[in-house]
Amino acid sequence: MNHDSHHHHHAAPDYNRAFAIGVALNIIFVVIEVFYGVLANSLALITDAGHNLSDVLGLLLAWGASYLAAKQPSLRRTYGYSRATILASMFSGLLLLAAVAVISWEAVRRIMEPTEPVGQTIMVVAGIGVVINTVTAWFFVSGKDHDLNIRGAYLHMAADALVSVGVVVSGFVIWKFGLKWFDPLSSLVIAAVILWSTWDLLRDSLNLAIDGVPRELDPSEVREWLSAQPGVEGMHDLHIWPMSTTETALTAHLLMPVPPVDDRFLHELAQQLHERFKISHATFQVERGGDEKRCMQLDNCAE
């Protein structure tokens, strides 16, 4: 006997406007950096413009995934395109790791071969970058703790704001006190901070990409709670996996010698799973037990 009970939750915030403004602001900033980089003959500004283009790519990835996740399921894509958000968050993490590598390499190079002090023009442009990246990051603050895809976009902008702050502070210290070593040292510290903040994003997105249980969910607690429900004498073939960075699915076989007479029990079970564990798509198979033929999945269940 199969019983399906679904509870979909699609009331995710709409970040389209935030993405549009963020992409536009950052493209404008890239143009500003290239213009003043050529004007001031600054390779640092032109290089940073290239780095900011990678952040625009990160924003576009997250935006595209957010758009795809909102599309309706089809005959071929029965879960829709929600998993695109998981892939986007994973690629965002990889882009941030690449940024850490580039920043670290450049910092070490500047330690080995000290360059000319940071000019006031670069400080002013970096200051503009602080404002633009901080404003863009602020657009995604509300969703960064609930959606890995949004967290990826937030980290890209927060990391860029941090790098720009480092350029402004380093420029001032070098300008006033002549401490050239402060610039590469601050870059290495910033790279370490970005790496530390990126690690969770990459670990969580890789876990979701291989259908791992979301980190904030305790599968043992879910199993114990389902097993304790009235009429449930046993359970097996429990699976919990992410449909996207915000939606989680569950399937389980429930052993109920006296099965429910109607679907109310299953609907209430799905509702409570959503309220307690934020599991938005639950499917149950009810089995009476006692048959000579055992359930095919019974011998292949994870303990």
Sequence and secondary structure as in RCSB ss.txt:
>XXXX:A:sequence
MNHDSHHHHHAAPDYNRAFAIGVALNIIFVVIEVFYGVLANSLALITDAGHNLSDVLGLLLAWGASYLAAKQPSL
RRTYGYSRATILASMFSGLLLLAAVAVISWEAVRRIMEPTEPVGQTIMVVAGIGVVINTVTAWFFVSGKDHDLNI
RGAYLHMAADALVSVGVVVSGFVIWKFGLKWFDPLSSLVIAAVILWSTWDLLRDSLNLAIDGVPRELDPSEVREW
LSAQPGVEGMHDLHIWPMSTTETALTAHLLMPVPPVDDRFLHELAQQLHERFKISHATFQVERGGDEKRCMQLDN
CAE
>XXXX:A:secstr
 EEEEE         HHHHHHHHHHHHHHHHHHHHHHHHTT HHHHHHHHHHHHHHHHHHHHHHHHHHHTS   S
S TTTTTTHHHHHHHHHHHHHHHHHHHHHHHHHHHHHS      HHHHHHHHHHHHHHHHHHHHTGGGTTT HHH
HHHHHHHHHHHHHHHHHHHHHHHHHHH  TTHHHHHHHHHHHHHHHHHHHHHHHHHHHHTT   TT  HHHHHHH
HHTSTT  EEEEEEEEESSSS EEEEEEEE SS  SSSHHHHHHHHHHHHHH   EEEEEEE    SS  TTGGG
   
